[in-house]
């Protein structure tokens, strides 16, 4: 009689054994289907378990995957795969504002910049703006910086340079036209103002130059206004005021023509005159005597004052 004792002490052998790997957070493979063979058991049962161990950030962790093959007699074989998951890829911007140069009255507001990440569904984008002064108040540079950061601190930076300049000169609100006036009607210079695209308080300077003409009350006034903004852009307007004197003086007193006796000839009156511009009018006087029909009968023609006729009475003839 023979007694054959049969036993199973040999554990199963895996057909495939996944190796340890390191992958990006958006490329984590699914667990492999692992099978095993046994020397006696034709249908080896393989169990699977996965444990996640958090790392330094939400998208950095470790997956410990364990397969256990057990035969009908409880002989077991274990295989462990370590999957190291990491996030080393920074976010990518959806839009990237380009560098621009603009006028000081056309500075755009900062764009809303967004970003996408391979693992982080809600990327945080921070914004900062630094102003660097230029050579005048309305000339400067805006450095706009956007930083996109994912859950694991991977960052991507985009910088836009906005060059702001002021090349537009002011515009006058009023521009006095050239005029010709009498010497007693010279207007005072107008108050000229100006507007600027950026400067709220435009400085307007004024200057007047007098050019003599052919007489004291005939001359030209060249009036110049210059509007200058904060960046030195200037606009000039010139008005030419031609001053002339075409109005003659007016006598204050005008002696009338008279007839007098030869012994009552009056002296010439002192005649004065007033002028619209000349404060000291020069009155010249001239007298011309024209003989009559006898020595004491004549005419005095006084120019500038009056005409005087001197007559002698006629004698009655005797009958």
Secondary structure, 3 states (H helix, E strand, C coil): CCCCCCCCCCCCEECCCCCCEEEECCCCCCCCCCCEECCCCCCCEEEEEEEEEEEEECCEEEEEEEEEEECCCCCEEEEEEEEEEECCCCCEECCCCCCEEEECCCCCCCCCCCEECCCCCCCEEEEEEEEEEEEECCEEEEEEEEEEECCCCCEEEEEEEEEEECCCCCEECCCCCCEEEECCCCCCCCCCCEECCCCCCCEEEEEEEEEEEEECCEEEEEEEEEEECCCCCEEEEEEEEEEECCCCCEECCCCCCEEEECCCCCCCCCCCEECCCCCCCCCCCEEEEEEEEECCEEEEEEECCCEEEEECCCCCCCC
